[in-house]
């Protein structure tokens, strides 16, 4: 039977197109979308080393400035926890498919409340990086006090976080004293990273730290939670907080409160493995 060259060429083109289409679908199915949320006094800048490492694994990663932080010049004094949550919800909803919310420190409360709004249909996982992991009705300040009681008489080798804050005259915002930034947050980081952080830490709304979350077991409680505990952190020992809500896995990392600067490769490896 004679070979029809045109049909053969057509079939080859079809096979090639199908091959690339299936490859693209496979990559898309395997990739994840991460939304990174910074802690108090910080901004999206703290994730600058981690985001490229997450993306290098074929994932999508976004680091945002919460209102009043980083490039967002809203007045910190007027910012509420609800403002934070609305920002996270808006960015999450702008992404196709489900997202993984990663919250550092204070942002544990932010991603928890955002997860309650978004639900498990949109949020596939919650990752807490040395963060506050709340139950319904708890705030950052309440959890800090709770952790302090659990730690008992344990005393750090320097001033506490609260002793290291400067408050605005109206008490609505606070700033970390410059000489406390390194020992509290960055004691295992390079001098260059410490200098960068000192230039970028900003004012923090105290209302956001004092406002409790309102979450339910049906929505927030149904989303798998993972905790990365920084065992060398000096701002606050959060080892007791990992048991505040059920976590699928707890990973211990021998770092300061800021592994995104001191060991970004290891942190990215852990996050990619969750």
C-alpha positions as CSV (number, residue, x, y, z in Angstrom):
1,X,0.0,0.0,0.0
2,X,1.5,3.4,-1.0
3,X,2.4,5.7,1.9
4,X,0.5,9.0,1.9
5,X,3.2,11.5,2.9
6,X,0.8,14.3,3.7
7,X,-1.2,12.1,6.1
8,X,2.0,10.9,7.8
9,X,3.2,14.5,8.3
10,X,-0.2,15.4,9.7
11,X,-0.1,12.5,12.1
12,X,3.4,13.4,13.3
13,X,2.3,17.0,13.9
14,X,-0.7,15.8,15.9
15,X,1.5,13.5,18.0
16,X,4.0,16.4,18.7
17,X,1.2,18.7,19.6
18,X,-0.4,16.1,21.9
19,X,3.0,15.4,23.5
20,X,3.6,19.1,24.4
21,X,0.0,19.5,25.5
22,X,0.2,16.5,27.9
23,X,3.6,17.7,29.2
24,X,2.3,21.2,29.9
25,X,-0.8,19.6,31.6
26,X,1.4,17.4,33.7
27,X,3.6,20.3,34.8
28,X,0.6,22.4,35.6
29,X,-1.0,19.6,37.7
30,X,2.2,19.2,39.7
31,X,2.9,22.9,40.3
32,X,1.6,24.7,43.4
33,X,0.8,28.3,44.2
34,X,2.3,29.7,47.3
35,X,1.2,33.0,48.9
36,X,3.8,34.3,51.4
37,X,2.7,36.7,54.2
38,X,5.2,38.5,56.3
39,X,5.2,39.1,60.1
40,X,4.9,42.2,62.2
41,X,7.2,45.2,61.4
42,X,8.3,43.5,58.2
43,X,7.3,43.4,54.5
44,X,7.3,41.3,51.4
45,X,11.1,42.0,51.2
46,X,11.8,39.3,53.8
47,X,10.9,36.6,51.3
48,X,13.2,37.9,48.6
49,X,15.6,34.9,48.9
50,X,12.9,32.2,49.3
51,X,10.5,33.1,46.4
52,X,13.0,32.4,43.6
53,X,13.9,29.0,45.2
54,X,10.2,28.0,45.3
55,X,9.7,29.1,41.7
56,X,12.8,27.2,40.6
57,X,10.9,24.0,41.5
58,X,8.2,24.8,38.9
59,X,5.8,26.4,41.4
60,X,4.2,29.9,41.5
61,X,5.1,32.1,44.5
62,X,3.9,35.5,45.5
63,X,5.1,37.6,48.5
64,X,2.8,40.5,49.4
65,X,3.0,43.7,51.4
66,X,0.2,43.8,54.0
67,X,-1.4,47.3,54.2
68,X,0.9,49.7,56.0
69,X,4.0,47.7,55.3
70,X,6.8,47.7,52.7
71,X,5.7,49.5,49.5
72,X,2.2,50.0,50.8
73,X,2.3,53.4,52.3
74,X,-1.0,53.3,54.1
75,X,-0.9,54.8,57.6
76,X,-0.1,51.9,60.0
77,X,-2.2,53.6,62.7
78,X,-5.4,53.2,60.8
79,X,-4.8,49.5,59.7
80,X,-6.9,46.7,61.2
81,X,-6.6,42.9,61.1
82,X,-9.6,43.0,58.7
83,X,-7.5,45.1,56.3
84,X,-4.7,42.5,56.4
85,X,-7.2,39.6,55.8
86,X,-8.9,41.4,52.9
87,X,-5.5,41.8,51.1
88,X,-4.7,38.1,51.5
89,X,-8.1,37.1,50.3
90,X,-8.0,39.3,47.3
91,X,-4.6,38.1,46.2
92,X,-5.6,34.5,46.8
93,X,-8.8,34.8,44.8
94,X,-6.9,36.3,41.9
95,X,-5.0,33.1,41.5
96,X,-6.3,30.2,39.4
97,X,-6.9,27.0,41.4
98,X,-6.0,26.4,45.1
99,X,-3.3,28.2,47.0
100,X,-1.0,27.4,50.0
101,X,-0.8,30.2,52.5
102,X,2.6,30.6,54.3
103,X,2.6,32.9,57.3
104,X,5.5,34.1,59.3
105,X,5.2,35.1,63.0
106,X,2.2,37.5,63.3
107,X,0.9,36.4,59.9
108,X,-0.1,33.0,61.4
109,X,-3.1,34.8,62.7
110,X,-3.6,36.6,59.4
111,X,-3.6,33.5,57.2
112,X,-5.8,31.7,59.7
113,X,-8.5,34.3,59.4
114,X,-8.1,34.5,55.7
115,X,-8.5,30.7,55.5
116,X,-11.7,31.0,57.4
117,X,-13.0,33.4,54.6
118,X,-11.6,31.4,51.7
119,X,-12.4,27.9,52.8
120,X,-10.7,24.6,51.9
121,X,-11.9,24.9,48.3
122,X,-9.4,27.7,47.8
123,X,-6.7,27.0,50.5
124,X,-5.2,23.5,50.3
125,X,-2.7,24.0,53.1
126,X,-1.6,26.4,55.8
127,X,2.1,26.6,56.7
128,X,3.1,28.4,59.9
129,X,6.7,29.6,60.0
130,X,7.5,30.2,63.7
131,X,4.1,31.7,63.7
132,X,1.1,32.3,66.0
133,X,-1.3,29.4,65.5
134,X,-4.7,30.5,66.9
135,X,-7.9,28.9,68.2
136,X,-11.1,30.8,67.8
137,X,-11.1,34.0,69.9
138,X,-7.3,34.3,70.2
139,X,-5.1,37.2,69.1
140,X,-1.3,37.6,68.6
141,X,-1.0,39.2,72.0
142,X,-3.1,36.6,73.7
143,X,-1.0,33.8,72.2
144,X,2.2,35.5,73.1
145,X,1.0,35.7,76.7
146,X,-0.1,32.0,76.5
147,X,3.4,31.0,75.2
148,X,5.1,33.0,78.0
149,X,3.1,31.2,80.7
150,X,4.0,27.9,79.1
151,X,7.7,28.8,79.1
152,X,7.5,29.5,82.8
153,X,10.6,31.0,84.3
154,X,12.8,30.6,81.2
155,X,14.6,33.9,80.5
156,X,16.3,34.9,77.3
157,X,19.8,36.4,77.4
158,X,18.6,39.8,76.4
159,X,15.6,42.2,76.5
160,X,12.2,40.7,75.6
161,X,10.4,41.7,72.5
162,X,8.0,44.0,74.4
163,X,10.9,45.6,76.2
164,X,12.5,46.3,72.8
165,X,9.6,48.3,71.3
166,X,9.1,52.0,70.9
167,X,5.5,53.1,70.8
168,X,3.9,56.1,69.0
169,X,2.5,58.9,71.2
170,X,-1.0,57.6,70.7
171,X,0.0,54.0,71.4
172,X,-1.5,52.8,68.1
173,X,1.7,51.7,66.5
174,X,5.1,50.4,67.5
175,X,8.6,50.1,66.1
176,X,11.4,47.7,67.1
177,X,14.4,49.6,68.6
178,X,17.3,49.5,66.0
179,X,19.8,47.9,68.4
180,X,17.2,45.1,69.2
181,X,16.5,44.1,65.6
182,X,19.6,41.8,65.2
183,X,19.6,40.0,68.5
184,X,15.8,39.4,68.5
185,X,15.3,38.4,64.9
186,X,18.6,38.0,63.0
187,X,21.3,36.8,65.3
188,X,22.4,34.0,62.8
189,X,22.2,36.2,59.7
190,X,25.0,37.9,57.8
191,X,25.9,41.5,58.6
192,X,24.6,42.5,55.1
193,X,21.2,40.9,55.8
194,X,21.0,42.5,59.2
195,X,21.8,45.9,57.7
196,X,19.1,45.4,55.0
197,X,16.5,44.4,57.6
198,X,17.3,47.4,59.8
199,X,16.7,49.7,56.8
200,X,13.3,48.1,56.0
201,X,11.5,47.3,59.3
202,X,8.7,49.7,59.8
203,X,5.8,50.7,62.1
204,X,3.3,48.1,63.2
205,X,-0.4,48.6,63.9
206,X,-1.0,47.4,67.5
207,X,-4.7,46.8,66.7
208,X,-3.7,44.0,64.4
209,X,-1.9,42.3,67.2
210,X,-4.7,42.7,69.7
211,X,-7.7,41.7,67.5
212,X,-8.8,38.0,68.0
213,X,-9.7,35.8,65.1
214,X,-13.1,34.3,64.6
215,X,-12.7,30.9,63.0
216,X,-14.7,27.7,62.8
217,X,-13.9,24.0,62.7
218,X,-15.9,23.6,59.5
219,X,-13.7,26.0,57.5
220,X,-10.4,27.0,59.2
221,X,-10.3,23.7,61.1
222,X,-10.8,21.6,58.0
223,X,-7.6,22.9,56.3
224,X,-4.4,20.9,56.8
225,X,-1.9,22.8,58.9
226,X,1.9,22.4,59.0
227,X,4.3,24.1,61.4
228,X,8.0,25.0,61.0
229,X,9.4,25.7,64.5
230,X,12.6,27.8,64.7
231,X,14.3,26.4,67.7
232,X,16.9,29.1,68.1
233,X,14.4,32.0,67.9
234,X,14.9,34.7,70.6
235,X,11.8,36.8,70.1
236,X,9.6,34.1,71.8
237,X,9.7,30.4,72.3
238,X,6.7,29.1,70.3
239,X,7.3,25.4,71.0
240,X,4.1,25.2,73.1
241,X,2.0,26.8,70.3
242,X,2.5,24.0,67.9
243,X,0.0,22.0,70.0
244,X,-2.6,24.8,70.0
245,X,-4.2,23.4,66.9
246,X,-3.7,20.0,65.2
247,X,-0.8,20.0,62.7
248,X,-0.3,17.4,60.1
249,X,3.5,17.8,60.6
250,X,5.9,19.8,62.8
251,X,9.4,20.5,61.4
252,X,12.1,21.8,63.6
253,X,14.6,24.2,62.1
254,X,17.7,25.2,64.1
255,X,17.6,28.9,63.1
256,X,16.7,32.3,64.4
257,X,13.2,33.7,63.8
258,X,14.3,34.6,60.3
259,X,15.4,31.5,58.4
260,X,14.3,33.2,55.2
261,X,17.6,35.1,55.5
262,X,19.8,32.8,57.5
263,X,19.0,29.5,55.7
264,X,16.7,30.2,52.7
265,X,17.7,27.0,50.8
266,X,16.8,24.7,53.7
267,X,13.6,26.6,54.4
268,X,12.6,26.4,50.7
269,X,13.4,22.7,50.7
270,X,11.1,22.2,53.7
271,X,8.3,24.2,52.2
272,X,8.5,22.5,48.8
273,X,8.4,19.1,50.7
274,X,5.1,20.0,52.4
